[in-house]
């Protein structure tokens, strides 16, 4: 016999973070580049972006009065 909730409840977790699996590559991928214009100077044409979750930062603060 399977268990079930006695009362309805909201879904636990956001569907925006699915699927929860390890990424196949550790760096972003540029899917499209803008058309090259030789008359312009050299500049940034693409930016590598990727979705990151469950990250944390550990830092030390060396200021007087900080804990």
PDB file with SEQRES, HELIX, SHEET and CRYST1 records, atoms N, CA, C and O in Angstrom:
SEQRES   1 A   67  UNK UNK UNK UNK UNK UNK UNK UNK UNK UNK UNK UNK UNK          
SEQRES   2 A   67  UNK UNK UNK UNK UNK UNK UNK UNK UNK UNK UNK UNK UNK          
SEQRES   3 A   67  UNK UNK UNK UNK UNK UNK UNK UNK UNK UNK UNK UNK UNK          
SEQRES   4 A   67  UNK UNK UNK UNK UNK UNK UNK UNK UNK UNK UNK UNK UNK          
SEQRES   5 A   67  UNK UNK UNK UNK UNK UNK UNK UNK UNK UNK UNK UNK UNK          
SEQRES   6 A   67  UNK UNK                                                      
HELIX    1 AA1 UNK A   15  UNK A   17  5                                   3    
CRYST1    1.000    1.000    1.000  90.00  90.00  90.00 P 1           1          
ATOM      1  N   UNK A   1       0.847  -1.173   0.000  1.00  0.00           N  
ATOM      2  CA  UNK A   1       0.000   0.000   0.000  1.00  0.00           C  
ATOM      3  C   UNK A   1       0.899   1.245   0.000  1.00  0.00           C  
ATOM      4  O   UNK A   1       1.850   1.332   0.776  1.00  0.00           O  
ATOM      5  N   UNK A   2       0.588   2.195  -0.871  1.00  0.00           N  
ATOM      6  CA  UNK A   2       1.402   3.400  -0.993  1.00  0.00           C  
ATOM      7  C   UNK A   2       0.875   4.489  -0.062  1.00  0.00           C  
ATOM      8  O   UNK A   2      -0.328   4.596   0.179  1.00  0.00           O  
ATOM      9  N   UNK A   3       1.791   5.285   0.447  1.00  0.00           N  
ATOM     10  CA  UNK A   3       1.372   6.386   1.317  1.00  0.00           C  
ATOM     11  C   UNK A   3       0.946   7.570   0.470  1.00  0.00           C  
ATOM     12  O   UNK A   3       1.302   7.664  -0.705  1.00  0.00           O  
ATOM     13  N   UNK A   4       0.203   8.450   1.054  1.00  0.00           N  
ATOM     14  CA  UNK A   4      -0.253   9.650   0.361  1.00  0.00           C  
ATOM     15  C   UNK A   4      -0.465  10.762   1.372  1.00  0.00           C  
ATOM     16  O   UNK A   4      -0.556  10.519   2.576  1.00  0.00           O  
ATOM     17  N   UNK A   5      -0.543  12.005   0.858  1.00  0.00           N  
ATOM     18  CA  UNK A   5      -0.804  13.148   1.726  1.00  0.00           C  
ATOM     19  C   UNK A   5      -2.265  13.173   2.118  1.00  0.00           C  
ATOM     20  O   UNK A   5      -3.144  12.814   1.335  1.00  0.00           O  
ATOM     21  N   UNK A   6      -2.504  13.598   3.325  1.00  0.00           N  
ATOM     22  CA  UNK A   6      -3.899  13.744   3.749  1.00  0.00           C  
ATOM     23  C   UNK A   6      -4.485  15.028   3.179  1.00  0.00           C  
ATOM     24  O   UNK A   6      -5.668  15.087   2.844  1.00  0.00           O  
ATOM     25  N   UNK A   7      -3.627  16.080   3.070  1.00  0.00           N  
ATOM     26  CA  UNK A   7      -4.070  17.354   2.519  1.00  0.00           C  
ATOM     27  C   UNK A   7      -3.169  17.739   1.356  1.00  0.00           C  
ATOM     28  O   UNK A   7      -2.015  17.316   1.289  1.00  0.00           O  
ATOM     29  N   UNK A   8      -3.697  18.541   0.442  1.00  0.00           N  
ATOM     30  CA  UNK A   8      -2.887  18.978  -0.689  1.00  0.00           C  
ATOM     31  C   UNK A   8      -1.871  20.015  -0.217  1.00  0.00           C  
ATOM     32  O   UNK A   8      -2.089  20.705   0.780  1.00  0.00           O  
ATOM     33  N   UNK A   9      -0.765  20.115  -0.942  1.00  0.00           N  
ATOM     34  CA  UNK A   9       0.308  21.036  -0.570  1.00  0.00           C  
ATOM     35  C   UNK A   9       0.974  21.534  -1.847  1.00  0.00           C  
ATOM     36  O   UNK A   9       0.893  20.879  -2.886  1.00  0.00           O  
ATOM     37  N   UNK A  10       1.633  22.690  -1.775  1.00  0.00           N  
ATOM     38  CA  UNK A  10       2.355  23.180  -2.954  1.00  0.00           C  
ATOM     39  C   UNK A  10       3.502  22.253  -3.339  1.00  0.00           C  
ATOM     40  O   UNK A  10       3.989  21.463  -2.531  1.00  0.00           O  
ATOM     41  N   UNK A  11       3.908  22.373  -4.575  1.00  0.00           N  
ATOM     42  CA  UNK A  11       4.995  21.539  -5.072  1.00  0.00           C  
ATOM     43  C   UNK A  11       6.308  21.900  -4.368  1.00  0.00           C  
ATOM     44  O   UNK A  11       6.628  23.083  -4.256  1.00  0.00           O  
ATOM     45  N   UNK A  12       7.069  20.922  -3.894  1.00  0.00           N  
ATOM     46  CA  UNK A  12       8.330  21.241  -3.214  1.00  0.00           C  
ATOM     47  C   UNK A  12       9.456  21.495  -4.208  1.00  0.00           C  
ATOM     48  O   UNK A  12      10.020  20.546  -4.753  1.00  0.00           O  
ATOM     49  N   UNK A  13       9.788  22.740  -4.450  1.00  0.00           N  
ATOM     50  CA  UNK A  13      10.889  23.074  -5.346  1.00  0.00           C  
ATOM     51  C   UNK A  13      10.403  23.682  -6.653  1.00  0.00           C  
ATOM     52  O   UNK A  13       9.274  23.457  -7.088  1.00  0.00           O  
ATOM     53  N   UNK A  14      11.283  24.452  -7.260  1.00  0.00           N  
ATOM     54  CA  UNK A  14      10.954  25.133  -8.501  1.00  0.00           C  
ATOM     55  C   UNK A  14      11.276  24.256  -9.697  1.00  0.00           C  
ATOM     56  O   UNK A  14      12.305  23.581  -9.711  1.00  0.00           O  
ATOM     57  N   UNK A  15      10.413  24.258 -10.694  1.00  0.00           N  
ATOM     58  CA  UNK A  15      10.657  23.489 -11.906  1.00  0.00           C  
ATOM     59  C   UNK A  15      11.705  24.162 -12.790  1.00  0.00           C  
ATOM     60  O   UNK A  15      12.170  23.566 -13.762  1.00  0.00           O  
ATOM     61  N   UNK A  16      12.083  25.408 -12.458  1.00  0.00           N  
ATOM     62  CA  UNK A  16      13.117  26.094 -13.216  1.00  0.00           C  
ATOM     63  C   UNK A  16      14.497  25.500 -13.001  1.00  0.00           C  
ATOM     64  O   UNK A  16      15.410  25.770 -13.781  1.00  0.00           O  
ATOM     65  N   UNK A  17      14.668  24.695 -11.959  1.00  0.00           N  
ATOM     66  CA  UNK A  17      15.966  24.102 -11.662  1.00  0.00           C  
ATOM     67  C   UNK A  17      16.029  22.640 -12.084  1.00  0.00           C  
ATOM     68  O   UNK A  17      16.924  21.915 -11.651  1.00  0.00           O  
ATOM     69  N   UNK A  18      15.109  22.201 -12.907  1.00  0.00           N  
ATOM     70  CA  UNK A  18      15.126  20.830 -13.398  1.00  0.00           C  
ATOM     71  C   UNK A  18      15.771  20.788 -14.775  1.00  0.00           C  
ATOM     72  O   UNK A  18      15.680  21.792 -15.480  1.00  0.00           O  
ATOM     73  N   UNK A  19      16.397  19.738 -15.208  1.00  0.00           N  
ATOM     74  CA  UNK A  19      16.653  18.507 -14.479  1.00  0.00           C  
ATOM     75  C   UNK A  19      17.825  18.650 -13.513  1.00  0.00           C  
ATOM     76  O   UNK A  19      18.799  19.343 -13.807  1.00  0.00           O  
ATOM     77  N   UNK A  20      17.727  18.003 -12.380  1.00  0.00           N  
ATOM     78  CA  UNK A  20      18.789  18.097 -11.385  1.00  0.00           C  
ATOM     79  C   UNK A  20      19.826  17.021 -11.683  1.00  0.00           C  
ATOM     80  O   UNK A  20      19.740  15.903 -11.176  1.00  0.00           O  
ATOM     81  N   UNK A  21      20.791  17.365 -12.499  1.00  0.00           N  
ATOM     82  CA  UNK A  21      21.852  16.422 -12.839  1.00  0.00           C  
ATOM     83  C   UNK A  21      23.146  17.183 -13.025  1.00  0.00           C  
ATOM     84  O   UNK A  21      23.142  18.403 -13.184  1.00  0.00           O  
ATOM     85  N   UNK A  22      24.233  16.476 -13.006  1.00  0.00           N  
ATOM     86  CA  UNK A  22      25.543  17.087 -13.192  1.00  0.00           C  
ATOM     87  C   UNK A  22      25.693  17.494 -14.651  1.00  0.00           C  
ATOM     88  O   UNK A  22      25.274  16.772 -15.556  1.00  0.00           O  
ATOM     89  N   UNK A  23      26.293  18.656 -14.867  1.00  0.00           N  
ATOM     90  CA  UNK A  23      26.427  19.152 -16.237  1.00  0.00           C  
ATOM     91  C   UNK A  23      27.441  18.319 -17.013  1.00  0.00           C  
ATOM     92  O   UNK A  23      28.367  17.753 -16.432  1.00  0.00           O  
ATOM     93  N   UNK A  24      27.260  18.252 -18.315  1.00  0.00           N  
ATOM     94  CA  UNK A  24      28.160  17.478 -19.154  1.00  0.00           C  
ATOM     95  C   UNK A  24      29.458  18.223 -19.413  1.00  0.00           C  
ATOM     96  O   UNK A  24      30.476  17.594 -19.699  1.00  0.00           O  
ATOM     97  N   UNK A  25      29.448  19.568 -19.319  1.00  0.00           N  
ATOM     98  CA  UNK A  25      30.671  20.362 -19.488  1.00  0.00           C  
ATOM     99  C   UNK A  25      30.706  21.432 -18.408  1.00  0.00           C  
ATOM    100  O   UNK A  25      29.665  21.873 -17.921  1.00  0.00           O  
ATOM    101  N   UNK A  26      31.911  21.843 -18.040  1.00  0.00           N  
ATOM    102  CA  UNK A  26      32.072  22.792 -16.954  1.00  0.00           C  
ATOM    103  C   UNK A  26      32.225  24.227 -17.432  1.00  0.00           C  
ATOM    104  O   UNK A  26      32.539  25.109 -16.633  1.00  0.00           O  
ATOM    105  N   UNK A  27      32.014  24.473 -18.694  1.00  0.00           N  
ATOM    106  CA  UNK A  27      32.125  25.830 -19.209  1.00  0.00           C  
ATOM    107  C   UNK A  27      30.926  26.111 -20.110  1.00  0.00           C  
ATOM    108  O   UNK A  27      30.273  25.190 -20.600  1.00  0.00           O  
ATOM    109  N   UNK A  28      30.650  27.377 -20.316  1.00  0.00           N  
ATOM    110  CA  UNK A  28      29.523  27.755 -21.153  1.00  0.00           C  
ATOM    111  C   UNK A  28      29.793  27.509 -22.623  1.00  0.00           C  
ATOM    112  O   UNK A  28      30.911  27.185 -23.023  1.00  0.00           O  
ATOM    113  N   UNK A  29      28.746  27.670 -23.423  1.00  0.00           N  
ATOM    114  CA  UNK A  29      28.868  27.450 -24.852  1.00  0.00           C  
ATOM    115  C   UNK A  29      28.183  28.610 -25.561  1.00  0.00           C  
ATOM    116  O   UNK A  29      27.049  28.963 -25.238  1.00  0.00           O  
ATOM    117  N   UNK A  30      28.877  29.200 -26.528  1.00  0.00           N  
ATOM    118  CA  UNK A  30      28.296  30.281 -27.312  1.00  0.00           C  
ATOM    119  C   UNK A  30      27.494  29.656 -28.442  1.00  0.00           C  
ATOM    120  O   UNK A  30      28.040  28.917 -29.261  1.00  0.00           O  
ATOM    121  N   UNK A  31      26.193  29.952 -28.487  1.00  0.00           N  
ATOM    122  CA  UNK A  31      25.342  29.322 -29.496  1.00  0.00           C  
ATOM    123  C   UNK A  31      25.247  30.148 -30.771  1.00  0.00           C  
ATOM    124  O   UNK A  31      24.944  29.603 -31.833  1.00  0.00           O  
ATOM    125  N   UNK A  32      25.501  31.455 -30.689  1.00  0.00           N  
ATOM    126  CA  UNK A  32      25.458  32.266 -31.900  1.00  0.00           C  
ATOM    127  C   UNK A  32      26.366  33.474 -31.721  1.00  0.00           C  
ATOM    128  O   UNK A  32      26.497  34.011 -30.620  1.00  0.00           O  
ATOM    129  N   UNK A  33      26.982  33.888 -32.798  1.00  0.00           N  
ATOM    130  CA  UNK A  33      27.835  35.066 -32.810  1.00  0.00           C  
ATOM    131  C   UNK A  33      27.176  36.138 -33.670  1.00  0.00           C  
ATOM    132  O   UNK A  33      26.506  35.802 -34.647  1.00  0.00           O  
ATOM    133  N   UNK A  34      27.344  37.416 -33.338  1.00  0.00           N  
ATOM    134  CA  UNK A  34      26.830  38.464 -34.227  1.00  0.00           C  
ATOM    135  C   UNK A  34      27.653  38.514 -35.515  1.00  0.00           C  
ATOM    136  O   UNK A  34      28.787  38.037 -35.550  1.00  0.00           O  
ATOM    137  N   UNK A  35      27.082  39.089 -36.564  1.00  0.00           N  
ATOM    138  CA  UNK A  35      27.786  39.176 -37.838  1.00  0.00           C  
ATOM    139  C   UNK A  35      29.000  40.095 -37.690  1.00  0.00           C  
ATOM    140  O   UNK A  35      28.932  41.137 -37.039  1.00  0.00           O  
ATOM    141  N   UNK A  36      30.087  39.695 -38.297  1.00  0.00           N  
ATOM    142  CA  UNK A  36      31.341  40.440 -38.179  1.00  0.00           C  
ATOM    143  C   UNK A  36      31.301  41.685 -39.066  1.00  0.00           C  
ATOM    144  O   UNK A  36      30.923  41.623 -40.236  1.00  0.00           O  
ATOM    145  N   UNK A  37      31.699  42.814 -38.478  1.00  0.00           N  
ATOM    146  CA  UNK A  37      31.775  44.076 -39.222  1.00  0.00           C  
ATOM    147  C   UNK A  37      33.241  44.505 -39.232  1.00  0.00           C  
ATOM    148  O   UNK A  37      33.736  44.981 -38.211  1.00  0.00           O  
ATOM    149  N   UNK A  38      33.952  44.352 -40.350  1.00  0.00           N  
ATOM    150  CA  UNK A  38      35.390  44.670 -40.379  1.00  0.00           C  
ATOM    151  C   UNK A  38      35.697  46.144 -40.151  1.00  0.00           C  
ATOM    152  O   UNK A  38      36.829  46.485 -39.809  1.00  0.00           O  
ATOM    153  N   UNK A  39      34.718  47.025 -40.331  1.00  0.00           N  
ATOM    154  CA  UNK A  39      34.979  48.458 -40.152  1.00  0.00           C  
ATOM    155  C   UNK A  39      35.095  48.844 -38.677  1.00  0.00           C  
ATOM    156  O   UNK A  39      35.665  49.887 -38.358  1.00  0.00           O  
ATOM    157  N   UNK A  40      34.563  48.016 -37.778  1.00  0.00           N  
ATOM    158  CA  UNK A  40      34.629  48.326 -36.350  1.00  0.00           C  
ATOM    159  C   UNK A  40      35.931  47.818 -35.749  1.00  0.00           C  
ATOM    160  O   UNK A  40      36.580  46.929 -36.301  1.00  0.00           O  
ATOM    161  N   UNK A  41      36.307  48.398 -34.604  1.00  0.00           N  
ATOM    162  CA  UNK A  41      37.495  47.944 -33.884  1.00  0.00           C  
ATOM    163  C   UNK A  41      37.225  46.587 -33.244  1.00  0.00           C  
ATOM    164  O   UNK A  41      36.082  46.136 -33.169  1.00  0.00           O  
ATOM    165  N   UNK A  42      38.292  45.950 -32.788  1.00  0.00           N  
ATOM    166  CA  UNK A  42      38.154  44.663 -32.117  1.00  0.00           C  
ATOM    167  C   UNK A  42      37.437  44.875 -30.787  1.00  0.00           C  
ATOM    168  O   UNK A  42      37.842  45.726 -29.995  1.00  0.00           O  
ATOM    169  N   UNK A  43      36.385  44.116 -30.537  1.00  0.00           N  
ATOM    170  CA  UNK A  43      35.616  44.246 -29.305  1.00  0.00           C  
ATOM    171  C   UNK A  43      34.996  42.898 -28.944  1.00  0.00           C  
ATOM    172  O   UNK A  43      35.033  41.946 -29.724  1.00  0.00           O  
ATOM    173  N   UNK A  44      34.436  42.846 -27.759  1.00  0.00           N  
ATOM    174  CA  UNK A  44      33.807  41.625 -27.264  1.00  0.00           C  
ATOM    175  C   UNK A  44      32.522  41.368 -28.040  1.00  0.00           C  
ATOM    176  O   UNK A  44      31.649  42.233 -28.102  1.00  0.00           O  
ATOM    177  N   UNK A  45      32.405  40.183 -28.629  1.00  0.00           N  
ATOM    178  CA  UNK A  45      31.214  39.874 -29.422  1.00  0.00           C  
ATOM    179  C   UNK A  45      30.325  38.834 -28.757  1.00  0.00           C  
ATOM    180  O   UNK A  45      29.142  38.742 -29.086  1.00  0.00           O  
ATOM    181  N   UNK A  46      30.859  38.054 -27.837  1.00  0.00           N  
ATOM    182  CA  UNK A  46      30.063  37.003 -27.214  1.00  0.00           C  
ATOM    183  C   UNK A  46      30.436  36.900 -25.740  1.00  0.00           C  
ATOM    184  O   UNK A  46      31.543  37.259 -25.339  1.00  0.00           O  
ATOM    185  N   UNK A  47      29.508  36.410 -24.950  1.00  0.00           N  
ATOM    186  CA  UNK A  47      29.736  36.234 -23.523  1.00  0.00           C  
ATOM    187  C   UNK A  47      29.324  34.822 -23.145  1.00  0.00           C  
ATOM    188  O   UNK A  47      28.206  34.399 -23.438  1.00  0.00           O  
ATOM    189  N   UNK A  48      30.222  34.089 -22.493  1.00  0.00           N  
ATOM    190  CA  UNK A  48      29.901  32.736 -22.055  1.00  0.00           C  
ATOM    191  C   UNK A  48      29.091  32.806 -20.770  1.00  0.00           C  
ATOM    192  O   UNK A  48      29.547  33.355 -19.767  1.00  0.00           O  
ATOM    193  N   UNK A  49      27.908  32.257 -20.805  1.00  0.00           N  
ATOM    194  CA  UNK A  49      27.073  32.224 -19.611  1.00  0.00           C  
ATOM    195  C   UNK A  49      26.565  30.820 -19.372  1.00  0.00           C  
ATOM    196  O   UNK A  49      26.353  30.065 -20.320  1.00  0.00           O  
ATOM    197  N   UNK A  50      26.371  30.468 -18.134  1.00  0.00           N  
ATOM    198  CA  UNK A  50      25.841  29.158 -17.817  1.00  0.00           C  
ATOM    199  C   UNK A  50      25.057  29.252 -16.522  1.00  0.00           C  
ATOM    200  O   UNK A  50      25.234  30.182 -15.734  1.00  0.00           O  
ATOM    201  N   UNK A  51      24.199  28.287 -16.317  1.00  0.00           N  
ATOM    202  CA  UNK A  51      23.351  28.265 -15.137  1.00  0.00           C  
ATOM    203  C   UNK A  51      24.127  27.623 -13.989  1.00  0.00           C  
ATOM    204  O   UNK A  51      24.688  26.537 -14.140  1.00  0.00           O  
ATOM    205  N   UNK A  52      24.155  28.286 -12.865  1.00  0.00           N  
ATOM    206  CA  UNK A  52      24.857  27.757 -11.705  1.00  0.00           C  
ATOM    207  C   UNK A  52      23.903  27.733 -10.520  1.00  0.00           C  
ATOM    208  O   UNK A  52      23.112  28.659 -10.340  1.00  0.00           O  
ATOM    209  N   UNK A  53      23.969  26.721  -9.743  1.00  0.00           N  
ATOM    210  CA  UNK A  53      23.112  26.618  -8.572  1.00  0.00           C  
ATOM    211  C   UNK A  53      23.850  25.991  -7.418  1.00  0.00           C  
ATOM    212  O   UNK A  53      24.883  25.345  -7.600  1.00  0.00           O  
ATOM    213  N   UNK A  54      23.318  26.182  -6.234  1.00  0.00           N  
ATOM    214  CA  UNK A  54      23.871  25.622  -5.012  1.00  0.00           C  
ATOM    215  C   UNK A  54      25.334  26.005  -4.835  1.00  0.00           C  
ATOM    216  O   UNK A  54      26.178  25.149  -4.570  1.00  0.00           O  
ATOM    217  N   UNK A  55      25.630  27.283  -4.980  1.00  0.00           N  
ATOM    218  CA  UNK A  55      26.989  27.765  -4.784  1.00  0.00           C  
ATOM    219  C   UNK A  55      27.075  28.520  -3.465  1.00  0.00           C  
ATOM    220  O   UNK A  55      26.062  28.994  -2.950  1.00  0.00           O  
ATOM    221  N   UNK A  56      28.254  28.630  -2.930  1.00  0.00           N  
ATOM    222  CA  UNK A  56      28.454  29.408  -1.723  1.00  0.00           C  
ATOM    223  C   UNK A  56      29.840  30.040  -1.771  1.00  0.00           C  
ATOM    224  O   UNK A  56      30.728  29.577  -2.487  1.00  0.00           O  
ATOM    225  N   UNK A  57      30.001  31.084  -1.009  1.00  0.00           N  
ATOM    226  CA  UNK A  57      31.264  31.821  -0.969  1.00  0.00           C  
ATOM    227  C   UNK A  57      31.790  31.804   0.460  1.00  0.00           C  
ATOM    228  O   UNK A  57      31.057  32.093   1.405  1.00  0.00           O  
ATOM    229  N   UNK A  58      33.061  31.466   0.607  1.00  0.00           N  
ATOM    230  CA  UNK A  58      33.729  31.517   1.906  1.00  0.00           C  
ATOM    231  C   UNK A  58      34.781  32.599   1.809  1.00  0.00           C  
ATOM    232  O   UNK A  58      35.656  32.543   0.945  1.00  0.00           O  
ATOM    233  N   UNK A  59      34.704  33.584   2.689  1.00  0.00           N  
ATOM    234  CA  UNK A  59      35.671  34.671   2.619  1.00  0.00           C  
ATOM    235  C   UNK A  59      36.101  35.058   4.027  1.00  0.00           C  
ATOM    236  O   UNK A  59      35.405  34.787   5.006  1.00  0.00           O  
ATOM    237  N   UNK A  60      37.260  35.698   4.105  1.00  0.00           N  
ATOM    238  CA  UNK A  60      37.772  36.205   5.371  1.00  0.00           C  
ATOM    239  C   UNK A  60      37.774  37.715   5.312  1.00  0.00           C  
ATOM    240  O   UNK A  60      38.175  38.306   4.310  1.00  0.00           O  
ATOM    241  N   UNK A  61      37.321  38.344   6.396  1.00  0.00           N  
ATOM    242  CA  UNK A  61      37.284  39.795   6.467  1.00  0.00           C  
ATOM    243  C   UNK A  61      38.342  40.234   7.465  1.00  0.00           C  
ATOM    244  O   UNK A  61      38.308  39.835   8.629  1.00  0.00           O  
ATOM    245  N   UNK A  62      39.277  41.051   7.013  1.00  0.00           N  
ATOM    246  CA  UNK A  62      40.373  41.509   7.884  1.00  0.00           C  
ATOM    247  C   UNK A  62      40.220  43.018   8.154  1.00  0.00           C  
ATOM    248  O   UNK A  62      41.130  43.799   7.877  1.00  0.00           O  
ATOM    249  N   UNK A  63      39.090  43.403   8.682  1.00  0.00           N  
ATOM    250  CA  UNK A  63      38.883  44.807   9.042  1.00  0.00           C  
ATOM    251  C   UNK A  63      38.706  44.904  10.545  1.00  0.00           C  
ATOM    252  O   UNK A  63      38.163  43.981  11.153  1.00  0.00           O  
ATOM    253  N   UNK A  64      39.147  45.995  11.167  1.00  0.00           N  
ATOM    254  CA  UNK A  64      38.997  46.126  12.610  1.00  0.00           C  
ATOM    255  C   UNK A  64      37.524  46.172  13.003  1.00  0.00           C  
ATOM    256  O   UNK A  64      36.727  46.863  12.368  1.00  0.00           O  
ATOM    257  N   UNK A  65      37.176  45.451  14.027  1.00  0.00           N  
ATOM    258  CA  UNK A  65      35.798  45.429  14.523  1.00  0.00           C  
ATOM    259  C   UNK A  65      34.928  44.371  13.889  1.00  0.00           C  
ATOM    260  O   UNK A  65      33.783  44.195  14.305  1.00  0.00           O  
ATOM    261  N   UNK A  66      35.435  43.655  12.888  1.00  0.00           N  
ATOM    262  CA  UNK A  66      34.615  42.608  12.265  1.00  0.00           C  
ATOM    263  C   UNK A  66      34.724  41.324  13.088  1.00  0.00           C  
ATOM    264  O   UNK A  66      35.708  41.095  13.791  1.00  0.00           O  
ATOM    265  N   UNK A  67      33.700  40.507  12.981  1.00  0.00           N  
ATOM    266  CA  UNK A  67      33.703  39.248  13.734  1.00  0.00           C  
ATOM    267  C   UNK A  67      34.233  38.118  12.895  1.00  0.00           C  
ATOM    268  O   UNK A  67      34.309  36.983  13.364  1.00  0.00           O  
TER     269      UNK A  67                                                      
END                                                                             
